[in-house]
């Protein structure tokens, strides 16, 4: 039988909701902070034995149903020819600033050559976890990566929307080449052992509905169709237009906490869902966390639901709250 999380993403009946958390391998775990005292973020993700250790920390503490590789959504920038660094308190900074349409790459370097450390990590994780949990790979989505490229780092997404207005053909070309690189990256991850992949086009909700359908939805559809494994699509701030995500044909749509998950089930039809507890709720006491987690599980129903947060785990989240969240799912019986 396939792994519980894989079956749920495919919309099958399962005995209980599988559970994992976005950013589960991060700063809320003390051992992570200790490791990061020795390695920068980029050093950690590019050193497979270090990334393996960090990836397995939540597995050792909580035993979730999904083990998500410790990496970054920006890694696909490397084969596209954009180097970046992470500055404390600032975030990502693109080394060679984007100046305009002339900087849109026409192609990208081979994914295995540029991102071999990702494949190495997945191989290590497959040996470590085996059949006990699903391995989850991921990549940033075309619009989100384009936002960083055009802004030269973190932004309010004004720059990329201005670029769309001034240079619509170059905007479309930039998204297109990024989409191809993302698809190849995700497929490479599957070939190296990922059971499920998540496409984080987190900022795509900043686009108008018309622009999403014209420029981005076809690329999301192409990526979802091209990966030989179940695909989860995550876009923040899509309340009221989830049908646009469903039309991209992912296996599952990951919901942020601003969406009522029961309403989303009706709007999405047969598409599986993931989510969507407010990450801030993990700052409540154990009884509160369990009650709110149960509310999400009941609202989502027994078919095609992966329990997760509506976004990532905050750095100062109490570990006992994360444990209560995971245990509530693992103790549940449909």
N, C-alpha and C positions, 0 to 999 in steps of 0.2 A: 504494500500500500504506500502511496505517496505521502510525503510529509504533510502534517496537519495544515501548516500555513499555505502551502502550495494548493492544497485542495480548496481551502477557503477563498483564495484569490481567484481560483477558477469558478467560484460560485457553487461549489458542491456542498451537500449536507455534511456537517461536521458535528462531532460529539460535544464540543465546547469551542468558544472563540479562541483562536490562536492570538498570541500577544507579543509585541515588541514595542520599542519606543524609539522614535527619531532622536538622534544624538544620545543614544543610551550609553555609548562609550565616550564619556566626556568628563567635564570638570566636577561633576557632583560626586565622583568616586575619588577618594583620597589617593589611591595608588596611581591614578592618572596624573594627578597634580605632581606626585613625586617623580614620575617618569618625565614629565615635561620640564622639570628643573634641569634635566640633563640634555634634552633634545628640544630644538625648536619645532614648531608645528610641521613645517615642510620636511625637516629631517625625520620626524616621527613617521609621517605617511610614506616617505620614500625609503625607509629602512624596514624591509619586510618583517624581520624578527621583532622589531619594536612595535610596528603596526599590529602584528599578531597578538602580542601581549596586551595591548590596549583593547583590541577588538574583543578579546576573551574575558576582560574584566567583568562586564555585566553578565556574561554567561556563568562565570564562577559565582557571582553574588546572587543572581535572580533566576537563572535557568529560563529565559524567555524562549519562545518558539521560533524566533528568528534571530540570527547573528548577523548584524550588518557590518560590513567591512569598515575599518577605520581609514577613511580617505577624505577627499574633498570634492565638491561639485566642480571646482575650477581646473581639475587635472586635464580636462580635454583641451584647455587653452594651449597646453604644451605642443601637441601635434599640430595645432593651428598656427604655431609660430609666435605665440605670445608668452613671454616669461612673466612671472609674477612673484611677489613676495608678500608675506603677512606681517604687518606692523602692529604691534601692541597698541590697543586703543584706537586704531585707525581702520584695521581690516586689510583686505587685499589691495595691493597696489600693482598696476600693470607697468612693467619695466619700460617698455617702448610705447609711449602714448599714441593712441589712435588719432589721426589728424583729419580723416575724411575718406571719401569713397575709394581713393587710390590705395588705401590700406586694407581693403577687404581682401582676404586671402582667396586665391583661386583654387587651392587644394590644401591638403594636410599630409603630414608625414605618417608612415605606417604606425598604427596603434601599438602593435607589440613592441616595436622599437622604442617608442617614446614612453609607454606605460607598462613596461615589463614588470616593474615592481608591484603593480596591481595584480597581475597574473600570479606572481610569486606568492603574494599574500593570500589569494584565494586558494591556491594549492595547499598552503600551510593550514588554512582554516578547515578545508575539506578533510584533511588528515586528522585534525584535532577534534572536530565535532562529529564527523561521520553522518549517520542517519538520525542523530538525536535532535537536530534543529535544522531549519532551512537557512541556507547562506543567501544573504541579500546583497546584491550589488547596486550601484546607482551612478547617475551622472546628472550634471546640470542640464537644463533644457535650453533650446536655442535662444529664446528671448532673454532669459536670465543671464546667460553667458554673454550675449550681445550687449546687455546693459553694462556689464563690467568692462567689456572691451572699449565701448564708445566713451564711457565716463572715465576710463583710466583707473578704475577701482570702484569702491562703494559709491552709491549715488542715490538720489531720490527718484531715479528713472526718468527725470525730465530730459536728460541729454539724449537718451535713446529715442524718445518720442519726438523730440525736435529733429533728430536725424531722419526719422521716418517721414516727417513732413517735408524736409528739405531735399531728401534724396531717396524717394520711395523705391527706385530700382536697385540702388546700392543696399538699402535696408533689406529688401527681399533676397538679394544675393548673399548678404552676410548671414542671414538666418539659414539660408539653404545649405551653405557649406558647413556651418556649425552643425546643422541637423545630420548631415552625412557623417561627420566625425563622431557625433554622439551615438548614432546608431552603430557604427563600427566598434566604438568603445564598449557599449552595452553587450553587443554580441560577443566580443572578446571575453568579457567577464563571464558570460554564460559558458563559453568554451573552456574557461579555466575553473569552472565549478559552481558558479552562482546558480541557485535554484529559481530565484525571483529577482527582478530588477525594478528599481523605482526611478522614474524620471522626475527630477525636481525642477520644474519650470515655475518656481515659486512666484516670480514677479510678473508672470504673464497676465495676472488679473489686473495689471495696470493698463493694459490695452483696452480700447473701446471694444464692445461686442463685435462691431463690424470688422475692425482690424484683426481681432483674434480669429474670426472665421476666415478672413481673406488670407492673412499672412501666416498664421501659426497653426491653426487646426490641421491643415493638410500635412504639415511637417510632423506634428504629433501623431497623426494617423500613420504616416510612413514609418516612423520609429517604432510604434507599437506593432505594426504588421511585420516589421523586419527582424524582430528579436525572437529567437527560438526558445522562449521561456515566458512565463506570465509577466506582464508589465503593470506596475502601479503608477498612476499619473497623479502628481501633486501640484496643484496651482492654488495659491492663496487668494482670498477675496473673490470667490466665484459664486457666492450666494445669489440665487435668482437666475443663474445661467449655467447650471450644471449640465443641462442638456447639450451645451456646446462641448463639454468635456466627454460626455458619453458618445457623441458623434465622432470623436477621435478614436474610438474603438479600443480603449485600454481594457485589460482584464479587470482592473479595479480602479476606482477613483478614491484618492485619499482626501479626506475632508478636514478643513480647519474647524476651530471650535465655534465659529460664527454661524455654522449651518446646523439646523435641526436634522439629526441623522435619520429620524423616521420620515420626515418630509423628503429628504434626499433619496431614500429608498424608493419612494413612489415616483420621484422625478427621473431617476436613473434606470428604473425597470430592472432588467436582469443583470446589470453591471454590478459586480461586487463593490463593497465599500470598505474603507479603512478609516479608523479614527474613533472618536474625535474629542476626547476629554480635554478641557482647557488645561494647559500645562500649569497654570497658576493654582489649579485645584489641588495639586500635589503638595501645596503648602498648608493644607488643612490637616486635622488629626486623622488617625487611622480610620475611625468610624466614618468620617466625612468622605475620605478617599474611597473607601469600599462602597458607600452608598451611591456616590456619584458615578463610580465605575459600573455598578450594577444597573444604574439608570441608562447608561449608554448601551450596555449589552442588551437590555430588554428592548430599548427603542430600535436597535439595529435588527433584531430578529436572528433566527438561527441559521440562515443560509447566506453564505457569501459575505461574512463580516470578519475583518481582522481588527482586533482591538489595538488602538494606538492613541497617541495624543493628537491634538489638533495642530501641533508644531513640535519643536524640539524641547528636550529636557533643559531647564534652566540650571545654571552652574551651581547655585546654592540650594538646589532641591534636596530635601532630607531623603537619605537612602531608605529609611523605613517606609516612607510614602511610596517610593517606587516599588518596594517589595510588596506592599499591600495591594497596589495596582495590579502587579503581575499575578500575585497569588489569588486575587479575586477571580481573574479569568481562568486560572488553572483549576480552581475548585468548582467552577460553574458546570452545571449539567443541563443541556437542553432537554 
